[in-house]
Amino acid sequence: TRGCRFCQAGMIYRPIREKSVDRLKEIVDKLVKSTGYDEISLSSLSTSDYSKLSELTDYLVDEYASNNIGISLPSLRLDNFSMEIAEKIQQVRKSGLTFAPEAGTQRLRDVINKGVSEEDLQNATKKAFEMGWNSVKLYFMIGLPTETYDDLDGIAKLAYDVIDMYREVHNGKLKRSFGVTVSTSTFVPKPFTPFQWHGQDTTEEVVEKQRHLVKKLKNKDIKYNYHDSKTSLMEAVIARGDRRIGKVIYDAFKAGAKFDGWSEYFNLDTWKEAMEKNNLSIDFYANRERSYDEVFPWDHIDVGVSKKFLIRENEKAKSDTVTPDCRHKCNACGINAHDIGRGMC
């Protein structure tokens, strides 16, 4: 319901639907009995937006803490981080805390419609550190539409702000166990999103931005992880591919491309050769900007959200204009007038 403009799932999975607490209890019980794992992870696009999260975490802690089974919330929104829920889940063990500001400056967060602020980050990390957490992970994307190097510098600034906040909470000291992990992935334009018309940064541009952040984040208390730019390039090709890419995938497979989700197996040259064999250009699919009148290979698929809405959202992104959460105000995306969503919004 937040309407992040880079997020395909947030568009194609409309309208919002939630599993009942009873159904989740049933699923968890089966998983615990059949796997023997000692941690339950509540994973979703926006876990902290689940309306019954407090009730669910109460149940999970009461039911499983005595068996030393912990609860993990993999990624939390900065603007609704609940201290009460965090206190509950740390009763067994402190799992890691991951926050996703996505972009380094407020301007760019408004462009992507993230809807969180630096104040949200300060408040969330302060709560976490006061409650005993000694490390946090921050997740960002690089290569977002309209991004500048000022936005990249903003990523570094937020990381150092977290260090300052820890010092503020602990009388100027940093414990040996303290650390900030900054992770960046490369923006991949996806179909059925407001950013489907944008090109992806070239591999050279992505690598240069990663090097810039390596220098800016050179600090013993900061660990910087970044996603391989070459796999992101082929992800963009396949994400926005037409039927011709099917032959490319098959040719790459025959040439040895397997398990390519693991970087140690991925070989970009194999994919380049498959593209060339089919007389196709990587730039055509991944890196070029597209016009509103271009016909896309996926235009015949109806996901319920109108193309007019996606264009409107892309134009709002260009003017740094935020669209409110559709739980609070209908933004006329088209889903409530469609058979898919009629009566649900």
N, C-alpha and C positions, 0 to 999 in steps of 0.2 A: 504493500500500500504506500510505501514511501516514494516510489517512482524514481529511483536512481536511473539516470539516463543512459548509463553504460550497461545496465543489467537486463539481459534477455529474459531470465527467469521471472523477474519482477513484472514483465509485460505479458508473457505468454501463459503464465499460471494464474492470471486474473480470472474470476474474482477471488478475493481472499477466502480461504477455507482452512479450518482448524480441525485436527483430530480431537476427540473428546478425551478427558482425563482418564475415563474408564478404559478406552481403547489403548491409550498409551501405557497404562498399568499392565494391561494384558500382554502387550508387546514386550515390555521390559521383563516381566516375569518369565516369559518364554526364553528370552535371550540369556538371562542370568542362569537359568536351569540348563540350557543347552550349550553354553560356551565356557563357563567357568572364569570369565573375565572379572577383574576386580575394579572396573571403572565403567560407569554409565555416562555416555556423552550425549547431551541434548543438542543435536545438530540440525540446523535449519538455515534458511536465508537470513532470518533475523530472530534468533531465539528469544531475545528479551522482549520482543513484541507479542509473544504468545500470551493471550489474555488470562490463561489459567496457570501461568508459570509458578506463581507463589504456592498455589495449591499442589501442583505437581511436585515441586521440590520438597515441600513438607512431607509428602507421602514417601518419596524416594529415600529421604534421609531417615525417616522413622522406620521404614521397612528394611533398609539394607545396610545402614551404618553399623549395626551390631555384627554384621558379617564382614566388616572392613571393606565394603564396596563403596568407592568414592563416586562423586558426581562431578562432571566436567561441563562447563559452558564454553565451547570453543571460541566463539566470537561474539562480543557484546557491543551494543551501541553505546556511544559515549553519553548520549543525552537521556538515557533511561537506565543507567547502571544502578542496580538496587543493592544497597549495603546489607539489607536484611537477607536477601537471597544469597549474597556472597558469604555472609556469616554462616548461613545454613550449610552451604556446600563444602565449607572448609572444616567441618566437624570431623571428617574422616582423615582427609589430607588436603593440603593446598595444591590444587591443580594450577596450571599456568593461567594467566589472564591475558587475553588478546583483544585489543581494541583496533577498530579499522577507521581511522580518519579519512583514508583513501587519497587525500590530496593535502599538500603542505600549506596552502593559504586559503583564507576564507573565500576569496574571489573564485578560486578553482572549485572549491567545495560547492559553491552556489551554482557554478556552471554545470556540474554533474548532478545537482539537486540532492546532495548528501544530507543537508539539513542538520549538521553538527558544527559546533564552534570550538575555538581554543579554550574558552571557558569551560565547556563540557569536558574536554580532556583534562584540564587542571583539576576540576571537581572530582572526576572519576579516579584519577591516579592518586589524588590526595586521600580519598576514602580508602582506596586499596592499600596504600602504604600505612595509613593509620591502623588498619586492621591486621597488619603483619605481613603483607606480601612484600617481597624484596625484588621482584622483577616483573616486567610487563613486556609484551610484544606489541608492536605497532605495525599495522599493515597498510601499505600505500600502493597506488598504481602510478606508473610513469608513462608518458606519451599520450596523456589525455588531450582531447581537443582544446586548443588555445593555450596549452601549457607553455610556460617560459622558464628560464633558469631561476627566476625569482621564486617560482613555485617549488622548484627542487630545493632551493636554499631554505624554503619554509619547512620542508621535511626535516632537514637537519636541525632547524630551530626548535621544532616540536620535541625532537629527541633530547636536546639539551635542556629544554624546559622541564622535561620529566626528571632529569637528574637534579635540577634545581629544586623541584617540588619534593623529591626524596630528602634532600638536605634540609629543607624547611621543616619537614615532619620529624627528622631525626637530629635536630640541633646541629646542623651543619656537617654531619658525618655521613659517610657512605660505608655500609657494611661490606664485608668481603663477598657476601652472597648477592649483592646488588648487581643488577644489569638491565640494560634496555636492548631489546632485539628489534631492529628495523628491517622489515621485509618489503621488497618491491617486486611487483609483477608488471609485465608490459601490457598496456591497454590493447585489447583485440576488439575491433568493431564487429558487432554481431547483428544478424538479421532481426527484424521486428523490434528494434530499439531506436530511440531518437538519434543515436550516433551511427546508424547504419550507413549514412552518407559520407562519413569521415574516413580518411585514409589512416593506416597505421604508420607510425614512424618507421623509417628504414632501419635495417640492422645497424648501420653505422651510427645513425642518430641515437639509437637506444644504447649502444655500447658507450658512446661519448657521455650520455647522461649518467650511466652507471658509474663510469670513472669519476665523474664530477662528484657524485655522492660518496664514493669511496674516500675521496680526499676530505670532503666536508664532515664525514662521520668517523674520522680517524681519532678514536678515543678508546682507552682501555675498558671503559664501562659500557661501550656500545658495540654490539655485534650487528653487522650489516649482511643480509642475505638478499640475493637478487636472482630472478628467474632467467634462464638461458634465453637470450633474444632470438636464437635461431629456431627453437621450437615454437616460440610465439609467432614467428613469421609464417610458418606453415599452418599454424592454428588459424591465422587470419585468412590464408588462402582457402582452407577447407571450410571454414565457417561461412564464407561468402561465395563459395564455389557454385558452379552450375553443373549440368550433367557431364560435362567433359572432364571434370575433376575425378569422376568415378574411374575412368580409364587410367588417370595418373596414379591414383591410389593402388590400383591393381598392378600397374607396371612397377611402381616402387616396391610393392610387396614381392614381386617376382625377382627383383634385383637385390632382395635381402632386407628390406625395411620391416622389422618386427620389434615389438616391445618398445616402440618409439616414445612412449610416455616416460621412459627412463633415459636420462640424458646420456648415460654411458653407451646406450644402444643407438641413439639417434645420430644419423649422418645426413646433413643437409645436402651434400653433393648428390646423394642417391635421389633425393626428391627433385633437385634441380635438373638432373638428367632425365627424370621421368616427365617433368614439365616440358623440357626441350624436345623430347621424343614426340610429344603431342602438340608441338608448335604453340605452346602457351607461355604466357609471361607472368612471373610472380607479381610484378608491379601492378599488372592489370587487376588482379584480385585483391592484393593486400594493401598497396600503398597509395593508390590514387583516390582523390576526392571524387564524389559522385554528385550528379545534379538531381533535382527533384523529379525531373521528367524521365529519368532513366528507368527502364523496366527491369526489375530484379528477378532472378531465377525463382524466388520464393513468393512472388506477388500473387500467385494463384492459390496460396495457402491462407486460409482465414483463421486467425487466432482470436478474433473477437475485438481486438484493439484496432482502431481505424488508422490508416496511413495519415489522414489529416491531423490526428492527434499527435502522431510521432513527428510530423513536420512542425507543428506548433511548438512542441517541446524542444526541438532542435533550435528553433528561432529564439525561444526564451533562453536557451543555454548561451546563445551568442550575446545576449544582453545581460548575462549574469542574473537572470530572474528565477526565483525559486517557486516551485509549484507545491502547494500544501499536500500533506498526507490525505489520501482519499477516504480514510476513515472519518476525517473531520469535514471534508468538503468534496463533493463530486466534481471532478475535473473534466467530465465529458470525454472520456477515452473511447467510449462506444460500447464497452462490455455490457453495461446495464440495459442497452437496447438490443442486445444480441441474444439468440437462443441459449448460448453458453451461460450467460450471466443473468438472464431475466429473473427477477424475483430474489436474487441473492445479494445484490449491492445495497 
